[in-house]
C-alpha cells in the first residue's frame, strides 16, 4: 500500500477558498459593491466628476469612501450589508 500526501499548495488553496467563503466572496451584494469600487477607480482615473459617477453607478461619494475604508480594514467581509 502506498500513501501519498497532499501538497502544500493544495492545502493553501483550500485554506484561501475557505477564507473567501467566510468573508462572503460568493455573496452577490459583496461582488456588486466590489465591482462598483473598481468602476469608480477607473472612472476617476479618467477624470470623470462625481456627479457623473453618481448618475452612472448610483452610489454617492461618501458611500464609495465608506466601502473603500471597510474593504481596506476588514477585507471582503467589510462589504457585506450591515
C-alpha positions as CSV (number, residue, x, y, z in Angstrom):
1,X,0.0,0.0,0.0
2,X,1.3,3.4,-1.0
3,X,0.4,6.5,1.0
4,X,0.5,10.0,-0.6
5,X,0.3,13.4,1.0
6,X,-1.4,16.5,-0.2
7,X,0.9,19.2,-1.4
8,X,1.3,22.4,0.5
9,X,-0.1,24.3,-2.5
10,X,-3.4,22.3,-2.3
11,X,-3.7,23.0,1.4
12,X,-3.0,26.7,0.9
13,X,-5.6,26.8,-1.9
14,X,-8.2,25.1,0.3
15,X,-7.5,27.5,3.2
16,X,-7.8,30.5,0.9
17,X,-11.1,29.2,-0.5
18,X,-12.5,28.8,3.0
19,X,-11.3,32.3,4.0
20,X,-13.0,33.8,0.9
21,X,-16.2,31.8,1.6
22,X,-16.3,33.0,5.2
23,X,-15.7,36.6,4.1
24,X,-18.7,36.4,1.8
25,X,-16.9,36.4,-1.6
26,X,-19.8,34.5,-3.1
27,X,-22.4,37.0,-1.9
28,X,-23.9,38.9,-4.9
29,X,-24.0,42.1,-2.8
30,X,-20.3,41.9,-2.0
31,X,-19.5,41.2,-5.6
32,X,-21.6,44.1,-6.8
33,X,-20.0,46.5,-4.3
34,X,-16.5,45.4,-5.2
35,X,-17.3,45.9,-8.9
36,X,-18.6,49.4,-8.2
37,X,-15.5,50.3,-6.3
38,X,-13.3,49.2,-9.2
39,X,-15.5,51.1,-11.7
40,X,-15.2,54.3,-9.6
41,X,-11.5,54.0,-9.5
42,X,-11.4,53.5,-13.3
43,X,-13.7,56.5,-13.9
44,X,-11.7,58.7,-11.6
45,X,-8.5,57.8,-13.4
46,X,-10.0,59.4,-16.5
47,X,-11.0,62.5,-14.5
48,X,-14.8,61.9,-14.5
49,X,-16.6,64.0,-12.0
50,X,-18.6,62.7,-9.1
51,X,-22.0,63.9,-10.4
52,X,-21.5,61.8,-13.5
53,X,-20.2,58.8,-11.4
54,X,-23.2,59.0,-9.1
55,X,-25.6,59.0,-12.1
56,X,-23.9,56.1,-13.8
57,X,-23.3,53.8,-10.8
58,X,-25.9,55.0,-8.3
59,X,-23.6,55.5,-5.4
60,X,-22.5,58.6,-3.6
61,X,-19.0,59.8,-2.9
62,X,-19.5,59.1,0.8
63,X,-20.7,55.6,0.1
64,X,-17.6,54.9,-2.1
65,X,-15.2,56.1,0.6
66,X,-17.1,54.2,3.3
67,X,-16.9,50.9,1.3
68,X,-13.3,51.5,0.4
69,X,-12.4,52.1,4.0
70,X,-14.2,48.9,5.1
71,X,-12.6,46.9,2.4
72,X,-9.1,48.1,3.5
73,X,-9.8,47.5,7.2
74,X,-11.9,44.3,7.1
75,X,-11.3,42.7,3.7
76,X,-14.3,41.4,1.7
77,X,-16.3,40.9,4.9
78,X,-16.4,44.7,5.2
79,X,-18.5,44.9,2.1
80,X,-21.3,42.8,3.5
81,X,-24.5,44.7,4.2
82,X,-24.8,45.7,7.8
